[in-house]
Amino acid sequence: MSIWEVILAFVVVVLMLVALLANVLVLMCFLYSADIRKQVPGLFILNLTFCNLLMTVSNMPLTLAGIIFKSQPGGDQICHIVGFLETFLTTNSMLSMAALSIDRWIAVVFPLSYHSKMRYRDAALILSYTWLHSVSFPIVAASLSWVGFHHLYASCTLYNKRPEDRTQFVIFTGVFHTLSFLLSLIVLCFTYLKVLKVARFHCKRIDVITMQTLVLLVDIHPSVRERCLEEQKRRRQRATKKISTFIGTFILCFAPYVITR
């Protein structure tokens, strides 16, 4: 192994351990917190966590073996199963994050009717759609033998070995990433921009009340006034930072997969 392969293998091991630890912690929080279990978004978080855990224990160890041994780990049957799971779980994770953003959009924009619009039954229907949507693409790929070990990625993934199927595979890949990554990203941007709009509206209302209070309190100490103005500034930036972090994390996690494929 070259030095770059050793570094790459080390990075994969670190990512695998971090992913395993982080998702197990999320799962423990869900199991031991009755409040989280009562909330509808808990179903989306649980689905996302299971997808991440299955991806960690099924795909990443075989990718590590592919990097070390520079060949397909296991037989063709195992590789096809792992490639099927990779496509299914990746798509399901993207759609789960989109579902979470829809839940937050309804909760913030329609707070009075949230409990009637987003019930456990509604969440179960959304999850059923994400599973159906996610499983359709790997089924098509597996039926057309477009799943196998790719030496460039050192993993079992979407892969076309037949030159005569190149055009169909390109079209399939384009449709797949459009209806998974791009669709989820559009939903995330739309819903969180609506949430940000509502957050900024409430910030303006609070700012007006704060300024009126500061004008009325003539004898207020300058340091207190300064702290109020600083908190006012932080309040404007808080929602933007949180939303930017969520969308940025989605792009950081899934864009490399989409770009390389």
N, C-alpha and C positions, 0 to 999 in steps of 0.2 A: 504493500500500500504506500502511496505517495503521501507527503505531508498534508496536502490538501484533502485527501480522502480521509486521513486520520482526523483532521479538524472537522470535516463534514460529519463523520461518524460521531464525534464527540458532541457536536451541536444537536444531532438527532437524539442522542441519549438524554441530553439536558432537556430538550423540548418534551421528550416523552415523559420524563420524571415530573416536570413542572405541570404538564397537562394532566397527568394522572393524579397528582396531589391536589391541584386546584379543583378538578371536577369531583373528586371524592369529598373534598371539604364542602362544596356546594350541595352535594347529595346528602351529606350528614346534616347540614343546616336545614334542608327540606324535611328530613326524617324526624329531626328533634324539635322543630319549631311548628307548633300548631297554628300560629298566626300565618306563616308562609303557606302552609297546606290549605288554609281556608281561602286564600286569595286565588282568583282565577289565573293571573299571570304565572302562578306557581306551576301550572300544567305546561306552559311553554318553556319555562326554565328547566323543568324536569326532562322534557323531551330533548332540549338542547344539550343538557348534561349527559344524558344517555348516548346521544349521537357522538359527542366528543369522547366519552369513555370507550365506546366500541371502536371508534377510529384509532384511539391510542393503543388499544390492546390487539387490534387485528392488523392494521395497515403498517403502523410505524415499526414494529419489530421486524417485519418482513422487509421493509425498506432498508433498515439497518443491516440486515443479513445480505441484501442485494448490494449494498455499498461495500461491505467487507469482502464478500466472495465473488463479486462482479458477475453473478449469474442468477438465474431464477431460483429463488428458494422454494423448495417443495415441488410437487407435481403440478401439472396443468390444471387439474380440478381445483386444488387449493388456490392457485393463482386466479382462476376465474371467479371463485367465490369472493376473494379479497378485493379484486377489481370491481366486482359488482357492489360490494359493501362500500368501497371508497366513493363511488359515484353517488350511491343512494344517500350515504351519511353526510357527505359534503353538501348536497342539495338540500337535504332536510335541515341541516344546521343553518343554512342561509335563510330558508323560508321560516324557520323558527324565530330568527331575529327580526324578520319582517313582521311576523305575527305579534311579537312583543311590542314593536313600534305602533302597530294598529291599536293594541290594547291601551298603550299610553296616550295615544291621540284621542281615543274615545273618553278616557278618564279625565283628561285635561280640558278638552274642547266641549265635551258634553257631560259635565260632572253630575248633574241632577238625574240624568237618565242612564248613567253608566251601568248600574246594577241590572237594569232591564235590557240594555243592549248587549252586555257582555256577561253571560251566565256560564256555568260549567258546560251546559249543553252546547252553547255557541262556541266555546273554546274547543270542545271535543270535535265539533264539526270542522273548525279551522284546522285542527291537527289531523283529522281524517283527510282533508284536502292536501295538506303538506305531504303526508305519507303517500297518497295516490300520485301526486305530482312527482315526488322524488323517485318513486319506484318505477315509473313509466320509462324513464330514460335508460337506466341500466338493463331493463328487460329487453328494450329494443336493441341495445348494444350487444347484449349477450346472445340474442337470437341471430344476429348478423355476424357473430364471432369478432366483434370489435373490442374485446377485452383480453388483455394479455400482459406479459412482462415487457416493459420498455426499458432498455439499457440506459437511455439518457436520464430517466427519472429514477432508475434503480428500484422500480416498484411496479406492482400489478395495477394497471389503470386502463383507461380507454386507449386502445391501440389498434390500428389497422395495418395488417401485414400484407394485404393484397393490393397491388398498385391499381388494378382495375376498379377498385372501390373508392379510390381517392376522392373523387368529386362528391359522392354520396356521403362519405365520412366527414368531409369539410362542411357540407350543409348541415349534417347532424350535429357536429360540434358547435357550429354557429347558433343553431336553434337552441341547443342545450344550454349554452352559457347565457344566451339572451333571456331565456325563460327561467333561469335560476339566479345567476349573479346580477345581471342588469335589472331584471324585474324586482328583485329584493332591494337593490340599491335605490331604485326609483321610489319604491314604497317607503323606504327609510327616509329619504330626503323629503318626500311630500308630507308624511305624517309629522316628522320632527320640525319641519319649517312651520307647520300649523301650530305645533306645541310652543315653539319659540315665539311666534306672533302673540299667542295668548299670554305667555310669560312676560313679554315686554310690555304688553298692555297693562298687566297688573303692576309691573314695576313703575310705570308712569303714574298710576293712581297712588301708589305708596309714596313716590317721590313728591307728588303734589302735597299730600298730607304732611310729609316730613318738612318740606319747605315752609308750609303755613305754620307749623308748630315752632320752627326755628325763628320765624318772624315774630310770633307772639311772645316767645320766651326771650325777652330783651336781656334779662340778667343772666342768661345761661353762660357758663364758662366757655371760653374759646376752644379749649381742648375737647370739650364735649361736642361742641358744634363741628369741630374738625372730624371727630370720630363718626358722627352721623353722616357727614358728607362722604367719608371714605367707605362706610358701609353701603351707602347709596350707590356708589360707583361699583363696588364688588357685587352688589345685587344684580346690576345690569349685566355683568360679565358672567355670572355663575351659570345661568341657563345656557348661554352660548357655549361655554367651555364643556359642560356636560354633554350637550348634543353633539358638538364637534368631536368629543372623545369617543362617543358611541359609534358615530358614522365612520370616523377615522379608524377605529378598531376593526370594524367590519371590512373596510377596504384593505387594511394591513394584513388581516388574516386570510382573506379569500382572493385578493387580486393576484398574488403570486401563482396560485393554483390555476386561475383562469388564463393568465398571460402565458405561462409555460405550456399549458395544454393547447 
